[in-house]
Amino acid sequence: MHNKYTKRLEDFKKSMDGCIQKVWKELGAEQREKAEEILLEAWEEEEREGFHYTENQILASFLSNQILYPCYDAVFKGVFLNDEDYVLLKDLIFWTIFQGQRKVEKLVVTSTEPASNIMGDKIFYCDIMVILDNKEQCNIEMQLVNQEGLSSRMVIQTCKLHASQAKRGFTPIEVKPTYSLWIMPFSFTQQKSCYSSARLRFDQDEKKVMSDDIQIHFFEFTKDYAIEDGRKSWQEFFGMKTIEDYNTVRGKGAIMERATTNLASLSSNPDFRKNIVEESFKDLGHRIELGAYYKKGREEGREEGEKEGAKKGRIEGEIKAIVSILEMRFGARGLHRMKQIQQIGDLEKLNQIFEYVRTTPDIETFEKRLDECLE
């Protein structure tokens, strides 16, 4: 039945690039076979029904049959932040930041505002306050990470959380330590292990710590880790790609059974799956999607399409600038109005909002001016 599409399939494999190639390389033999079936069935349906699928839609269909990736923004929230008493989050922090040594007795999530980038995609982060088994309190910032501007971003955001205690009127003696945990699906540090950390040290003697109050912890879960402990389990959880991986991780004790059960519940929800597939391809397929938009305008000879594309680019650039300066000046509170700002298609109005952010002395005045601008 599929013989007539064999050459098209071979041509597709040779010409794939960008996110499609990236996804394809991650598939095992059985997964590729299944993906090829979906492609062939989609092409048959195209011919029969007279419409056209994009490769993004076809591969999204394939991805929608898999276990959801735990490091997508909404999936991570669903697994960890909807978990009763934050059992999973406590265990993850125990095995990463505290290396299996300090038990988290109490955990309070204080902020989960998403940071938006130029395309409206979200980079998950949350701020947490924990009380340890010795009654010590500390602040923790967690992030799922992309690589753009990473070094500067991690320092700025960790320091902002630490400095926010002064804004709340704490004296230096009352200030709690601030730790950040960066969950990374790629190699960032020069360390071989999947876990490493950094803090303030003296240049003249790196063995001497200047301060433990600010620490940055890295969980690069794609790296090797040989010890069979809780950290190894979390490494395998975040690295799951197939149902076989899922079944293996599920058998590694009560915590992993709880984590995989939460993940399976989300994965079996069709509405949730649909949203995640759309979000994943907004991220992975950004360049192809944008390229297809301009290509369509050129191929159809629509000058207005190209003009709109250029206008869209300027609008997105202005929104990106607003995000950056809002976060720099007002932190998470500034970003919570981004949903409204992202709906604005008027470049002149966006320029006006940028000037408001740049010149307004405080967040309250900015929000008042923004409301007036949106009326």
Sequence and secondary structure as in RCSB ss.txt:
>XXXX:A:sequence
MHNKYTKRLEDFKKSMDGCIQKVWKELGAEQREKAEEILLEAWEEEEREGFHYTENQILASFLSNQILYPCYDAV
FKGVFLNDEDYVLLKDLIFWTIFQGQRKVEKLVVTSTEPASNIMGDKIFYCDIMVILDNKEQCNIEMQLVNQEGL
SSRMVIQTCKLHASQAKRGFTPIEVKPTYSLWIMPFSFTQQKSCYSSARLRFDQDEKKVMSDDIQIHFFEFTKDY
AIEDGRKSWQEFFGMKTIEDYNTVRGKGAIMERATTNLASLSSNPDFRKNIVEESFKDLGHRIELGAYYKKGREE
GREEGEKEGAKKGRIEGEIKAIVSILEMRFGARGLHRMKQIQQIGDLEKLNQIFEYVRTTPDIETFEKRLDECLE
>XXXX:A:secstr
  GGGHHHHHHHHHH  HHHHHHHHH  HHHHHHHHHHHHHHHHHHHHHT    HHHHHHHHHTTS   TTSHHH
HIIIIITSGGGHHHHHHHHHTTTTTTS EEEEEEEE   EE TTS EE EEEEEEEETTS EEEEEEEE  STTH
HHHHHHHHHHHHHHHHHTT  TTT   EEEEEEESS  SS SSSEEEEEEE SS TTSEEEEEEEEEEEETTS  
 S SHHHHHHHHHT  SHHHHHHHHTS HHHHHHHHHHHHHHT HHHHHHHHHHHHHHHTHHHHHHHHHHHHHHT
T HHHHHHHHHHHHHHHHHHHHHHHHHHHHHHHHHTTHHHHHT   HHHHHHHHHHHHH SSHHHHHHHHHHHH 
